[in-house]
Amino acid sequence: MGVPNYTENIAALKEYYSLWLECGEEAYAELAFTEEFSRNFGGLVNAAVELQQPLAGELAGFTPPVPPGFAELADTVPVDVGPSARDEVYREDRIRLYRYRPLVAESHAIPVLIVYALVNRPYIMDLQDGRSLVQGLLDTGLDVYLLDWGYPDEEDKDLTLDDYINRYLGNSVDFVRQHNGAQRINLLGVCQGGTFCLCYTALQQQKVANLVTSVTPVDFHTRRDLLSHLVRHVDIDLCVDTLGNMPGEYLNWLFLMLKPYRLTGKKYLDALDILDDEDKLATFMRMEKWIFDSPDQAGEAFRQFAKDFYQGNKLVKGEVRIGGNSVDLEQITIPVLNIYASNDHLVPLDASKALAGCISSEDYTELELPGGHIGIYVGAGARHTLPGAINDWLRERDCP
């Protein structure tokens, strides 16, 4: 009897498991887009929330433990984030506004305010040295600010989209304008933050010079939008009325459902191949830290965004109202750069490209980049390709 070749056997097992995951993902994708799946998914969520109604008070503030594998690796692998030096220049309630220290002697005249989504944390814009949109923008000489929404708690459950868009974002824009002596500033909105910037610009265009939207959902009912499809039958009122704030862990679970085989199996299988590479493993762990660093969502703001945008698709219909005012995207006439990712599983191409038919701007530019929803910000070219494109576009249009 020969000596077992453990290396070959383990490799074969990994290859088999990888193929099984890929086949499962393909089959799941077809099933998940059926009406039956969406209806039953909504029923599952609604039933789970109903079961928690008697315990809602006791569950307030509960945070599930970090997965053991992540916790053990985090003790041995550095997961520091945010290498770019910055200063807090404004705060209000939970939010913080940061200004990044310049990397070049002369900064661009008109500042750029980065607005990220409420889901997850904005340090993904400055994940690590060399994989940082912020660093790339600073390299070009842009004056960069970033709005951090913070971590809402039980006291914030009554915050609305009016609070986030007109008050927090509006006050941050006003601070940057006053701080720089500028009548108008540039906005760079990412994902839901881009949707917020669209709403704000439609209402306060006189304060915005140029608008950059990146992986931003506009039409929430495009054909291959699985996230929208899954939440179609979720009782949002039941969720908010029962839970108060929407727990970030619940949203993490929802996002994992978009690609369950890849996001809960395949990526960890692939990670086995980089355990001996300290740099690659550290990058992987930074991404894990970010993925599971999910703030709770203020209940009333979540209610309106989920119902009006995802379920009602009211943005493209001109039916969204923020603070009593209608959001009409046709009112946007300033220059707009719309960036989207070719393999985005969260915001499909059509969901972002719909913006072209909604605004009145005669200066509208689209840019498609290879990669996924987050990959275009943290990939190997994150410090050069995307920041360079944004800088070039802005400098062609900016005037102090």
RAZI-V337447 format. One record per pair of residues at least 12 apart in sequence whose C-alpha atoms are under 8 Angstrom apart, sorted by the first residue. I is the first residue (numbers start at 1). J is the second residue. D is the distance in whole Angstrom. If there is no record, write none. Layout:
# RAZI-V337447
I	J	D
I	J	D
This chain:
# RAZI-V337447
14	269	7
18	266	6
18	269	8
21	261	5
21	262	7
21	265	7
21	266	7
22	261	7
22	262	8
24	261	7
25	259	7
25	260	7
25	261	6
25	262	7
29	259	8
32	226	8
32	230	8
33	224	8
33	226	7
33	229	7
37	230	8
38	229	6
38	230	5
38	231	7
38	232	7
38	233	7
39	232	8
39	233	6
41	230	7
41	231	8
41	233	8
41	234	8
42	230	7
42	231	6
42	232	7
42	233	5
42	234	4
42	235	7
43	233	7
43	234	7
45	234	7
46	234	6
46	235	6
46	238	7
46	239	7
49	238	7
49	239	6
49	242	7
49	243	8
50	238	8
50	242	8
52	242	8
53	242	6
53	243	8
56	242	6
56	243	6
60	154	8
60	243	8
61	153	8
61	154	8
63	249	8
64	249	8
70	285	8
70	288	8
73	285	8
74	285	7
77	278	8
77	281	8
77	282	6
77	285	7
78	282	6
79	282	6
79	283	8
79	285	6
79	286	5
79	289	7
80	128	8
80	286	7
81	123	7
81	126	7
81	127	5
81	128	6
81	286	7
82	123	6
82	126	5
82	127	5
82	128	6
83	126	7
83	127	7
83	128	6
83	129	6
84	100	7
84	101	8
84	126	7
84	129	8
84	134	8
84	135	7
85	100	6
85	101	6
86	98	6
86	99	5
86	100	4
86	101	5
87	99	5
87	100	6
87	101	7
90	172	8
90	175	8
92	168	7
94	149	6
94	150	5
94	151	7
94	152	7
95	147	7
95	148	6
95	149	5
95	150	5
95	168	7
96	147	6
96	148	5
96	149	7
96	150	7
97	145	7
97	146	6
97	147	5
97	148	6
97	172	7
98	145	5
98	146	5
98	147	7
98	148	8
99	143	8
99	144	6
99	145	4
99	146	7
100	143	7
100	144	6
100	145	6
102	138	6
102	141	7
102	142	8
102	143	7
103	138	6
103	139	6
103	141	7
104	138	7
104	139	7
104	140	8
104	141	6
105	141	8
106	141	6
107	141	5
107	142	5
107	143	6
108	141	6
108	142	5
108	143	6
109	142	8
109	143	8
109	399	8
109	400	6
110	142	8
110	143	7
110	182	7
110	184	8
110	185	6
110	186	7
110	398	7
110	399	8
110	400	6
111	142	7
111	143	5
111	144	6
111	145	7
111	176	8
111	180	8
111	185	6
111	186	6
112	142	7
112	143	6
112	144	5
112	145	6
112	185	6
112	186	5
112	187	6
112	188	7
113	144	6
113	145	5
113	146	6
113	147	7
113	173	8
113	185	8
113	186	6
113	187	5
113	188	6
114	144	7
114	145	6
114	146	5
114	147	6
114	187	6
114	188	5
114	189	6
114	190	8
115	146	6
115	147	6
115	148	8
115	187	7
115	188	6
115	189	5
115	190	6
115	193	5
115	194	7
115	197	7
116	147	7
116	148	8
116	189	6
116	190	5
116	191	7
116	192	7
116	193	4
116	194	7
117	190	7
117	191	6
117	192	5
117	193	4
117	194	8
118	149	7
118	192	7
118	193	7
118	295	8
118	297	7
119	248	8
119	294	6
119	295	6
119	296	8
119	297	7
120	290	7
120	291	7
120	292	8
120	293	6
120	294	4
120	295	6
121	148	8
121	290	7
121	293	7
121	294	7
121	295	8
122	147	8
122	148	6
123	290	8
124	290	7
124	377	7
124	378	7
125	377	7
125	378	8
127	286	7
127	378	7
128	283	8
130	380	7
130	382	7
130	383	6
131	377	7
131	378	5
131	379	6
131	380	6
131	381	7
131	382	5
131	383	6
132	377	7
132	378	6
132	382	6
132	383	5
133	377	6
133	378	8
133	382	6
133	383	6
133	386	7
133	387	6
134	383	8
134	387	8
135	383	6
136	382	7
136	383	4
136	384	6
136	387	5
136	388	7
137	383	8
137	387	5
137	388	7
137	391	7
140	387	8
140	388	7
140	391	7
142	391	7
147	169	8
147	172	8
150	295	8
151	295	5
151	296	7
152	295	7
152	296	6
152	297	7
152	298	6
153	245	7
153	296	7
153	298	7
154	244	7
154	245	7
156	245	8
156	298	6
156	299	8
157	244	6
157	245	5
157	297	8
157	298	5
157	299	5
157	300	6
158	298	7
158	299	6
158	300	5
158	301	8
159	298	6
159	299	7
159	300	6
159	301	6
160	298	8
160	299	8
160	300	5
160	301	4
160	302	8
160	304	8
161	300	8
161	301	5
161	304	7
161	305	8
161	322	7
161	323	8
162	322	5
162	323	5
164	301	8
165	196	6
165	197	8
165	199	8
165	200	6
165	322	8
166	200	7
166	322	8
166	323	8
169	200	8
170	200	8
173	185	7
173	207	8
182	400	7
183	207	6
184	206	7
184	207	4
184	208	5
184	209	5
185	207	7
185	208	5
185	209	5
185	210	7
186	208	6
186	209	5
186	210	5
186	211	6
186	212	8
187	208	7
187	209	8
187	210	7
187	211	5
187	212	6
188	211	6
188	212	5
188	213	6
188	214	7
189	211	8
189	212	6
189	213	5
189	214	6
189	216	8
190	213	6
190	214	5
190	215	6
190	216	6
191	213	8
191	214	6
191	215	5
191	216	4
191	217	6
191	347	8
192	216	6
192	217	7
193	216	8
194	212	8
194	213	5
194	214	6
194	215	8
194	216	5
194	217	8
195	213	8
195	216	6
195	217	6
195	218	7
197	211	8
197	213	8
198	329	7
199	327	6
199	328	8
199	329	7
201	332	7
202	327	6
202	328	6
202	329	6
202	330	8
202	331	6
202	332	5
203	325	8
203	327	7
203	328	8
205	332	7
205	334	8
208	334	8
209	334	7
209	335	8
209	398	8
210	334	6
210	335	5
210	336	6
210	394	7
210	397	8
210	398	8
211	334	7
211	335	6
211	336	5
211	337	6
212	336	6
212	337	5
212	338	6
212	339	8
212	390	8
213	336	8
213	337	6
213	338	5
213	339	6
214	338	6
214	339	5
214	340	6
215	339	6
215	340	5
215	341	6
215	344	8
215	347	6
215	352	7
215	373	7
216	339	8
216	340	7
216	347	7
216	351	8
216	352	6
217	347	6
217	348	8
217	351	5
217	352	5
218	315	7
218	316	7
218	351	6
218	352	6
218	353	8
218	354	6
218	355	6
219	313	7
219	315	7
219	316	6
219	350	8
219	351	5
219	352	7
219	354	6
219	355	8
220	309	7
220	310	5
220	311	8
220	313	5
220	351	6
221	310	7
221	313	6
221	351	8
222	348	8
222	350	6
222	351	6
224	348	7
225	345	8
225	346	7
225	347	7
225	348	6
225	351	8
226	258	7
226	346	8
227	254	8
227	255	8
227	258	7
227	346	7
228	310	6
228	311	7
231	310	8
231	311	7
232	310	8
232	311	6
236	303	6
236	306	7
236	307	7
237	303	7
240	299	6
240	300	7
240	302	8
240	303	7
244	298	8
244	299	5
245	296	6
245	297	5
245	298	5
245	299	4
245	300	8
245	302	8
246	296	6
246	297	5
246	298	7
246	299	6
246	302	7
247	295	7
247	296	4
247	297	6
248	294	5
248	295	5
248	296	4
248	297	7
249	292	8
249	294	7
249	296	8
252	291	8
252	292	7
252	294	7
258	345	8
258	346	8
271	284	8
308	320	7
315	327	7
315	328	8
315	329	8
316	329	8
316	358	7
329	358	6
329	359	5
329	360	8
330	358	6
330	359	4
330	360	5
331	359	7
331	360	7
332	359	5
332	360	6
332	361	6
333	359	7
333	360	5
333	361	4
333	362	7
333	363	8
334	361	6
334	362	8
334	363	7
335	361	6
335	362	7
335	363	5
335	364	6
335	397	8
336	361	7
336	363	6
336	364	5
336	365	6
337	364	6
337	365	5
337	366	6
337	367	7
337	393	8
338	352	8
338	353	8
338	355	8
338	364	8
338	365	6
338	366	5
338	367	6
339	366	6
339	367	5
339	368	6
339	369	7
340	352	7
340	353	8
340	366	8
340	367	6
340	368	5
340	369	6
341	368	6
341	369	5
341	370	6
341	371	6
341	372	6
341	373	6
341	376	7
342	368	6
342	369	6
342	370	5
342	371	6
342	372	7
343	370	7
343	371	5
343	372	5
343	373	7
344	371	7
344	372	4
344	373	5
345	372	7
345	373	7
346	373	7
347	373	7
353	366	8
